Amino acid sequence: MKETPHIGDIVLVKAADGLPEQTGIVLRVRTRKDGYWTAAEMLIGGGVSWINKGQMLRITGRPKGISRIDQPSRRTHGWFVRVYEGKRTRVARLFSDQKHKGIGPALEAALAFHRSEYDTVRNEQSLQTPQQTAVSG
């Protein structure tokens, strides 16, 4: 993979022989002094591990509604989650690295929260949407 992954990117990773490829989310990128990146720390299957550049196949996207916030001047580091209802933000919450004891556990909590809130919004929208009736005439 030629392009440098960024924190929060979803990356497709080669698996061992006979196993399917896996996806993971980039937590950190290791770079040499000359700026060349060599590996990324990733959250894969509930565990955190370093993956070499050669094992990564491609960047597939970013999780919608989840952003990384690193603001050293305010000592704020964490994952910011937004759940939308239409175009409006319904819920916004920060999952700090310090409170969750690390970048990986904070991301896991953010993903779980996003999934549960997103499901709630979808269920409420389906209950509010009236059934289509046939129109004659």
DAMO-V821084 format. One record per residue. N is the residue number from 1. SS is DSSP state (a for helix, b for strand, c for the rest). OMEGA is omega in whole degrees, -180 to 180 (999 if undefined). NEAR is the number of other C-alpha atoms within 10 Angstrom. Layout:
N	SS	OMEGA	NEAR
N	SS	OMEGA	NEAR
This chain:
1	c	-176	11
2	c	-175	10
3	c	179	8
4	c	177	15
5	c	178	22
6	c	179	16
7	c	180	18
8	c	179	21
9	b	173	18
10	b	-174	21
11	b	174	22
12	b	-174	18
13	b	175	21
14	c	177	17
15	c	177	13
16	c	-178	9
17	c	177	7
18	c	180	6
19	c	179	8
20	c	177	10
21	c	-179	13
22	b	172	13
23	b	178	21
24	b	179	24
25	b	-177	26
26	b	177	25
27	b	180	22
28	b	178	17
29	b	178	17
30	b	179	15
31	b	176	13
32	c	180	9
33	c	-180	6
34	c	177	6
35	c	-180	8
36	c	-179	10
37	b	-174	17
38	b	-177	14
39	b	178	20
40	b	173	23
41	b	-173	19
42	b	172	25
43	b	-178	24
44	b	176	18
45	c	178	10
46	c	178	11
47	b	179	11
48	b	178	17
49	b	177	15
50	b	-180	16
51	b	179	21
52	b	-179	14
53	a	-178	17
54	a	-180	12
55	a	-177	14
56	b	-178	22
57	b	180	15
58	b	174	16
59	b	-177	20
60	b	179	12
61	b	178	12
62	b	177	16
63	c	-178	14
64	c	177	11
65	c	180	15
66	b	-178	20
67	b	177	19
68	b	177	18
69	b	174	15
70	b	-178	13
71	b	-175	10
72	a	-178	8
73	a	178	6
74	a	-178	7
75	c	179	9
76	b	178	14
77	b	180	19
78	b	-180	24
79	b	-179	24
80	b	-176	19
81	b	173	22
82	b	174	21
83	b	-175	22
84	b	171	16
85	b	-171	14
86	c	178	9
87	c	-178	7
88	b	175	9
89	b	179	11
90	b	-178	13
91	b	174	14
92	b	-178	13
93	b	178	14
94	b	176	18
95	b	-173	23
96	b	178	23
97	c	-177	17
98	c	-179	14
99	c	-178	11
100	c	175	15
101	c	174	10
102	c	-177	13
103	a	180	21
104	a	178	24
105	a	178	20
106	a	178	22
107	a	178	26
108	a	178	17
109	a	179	15
110	a	179	22
111	a	179	18
112	a	179	12
113	a	-179	17
114	a	-180	23
115	a	-178	12
116	a	179	11
117	a	179	17
118	a	178	19
119	a	178	12
120	a	179	12
121	a	-180	17
122	a	179	12
123	a	179	11
124	a	180	12
125	a	-180	13
126	a	178	11
127	a	-177	10
128	a	-178	9
129	c	180	8
130	c	178	8
131	c	175	8
132	c	176	6
133	c	-180	6
134	c	178	6
135	c	179	5
136	c	174	4
137	c	999	3
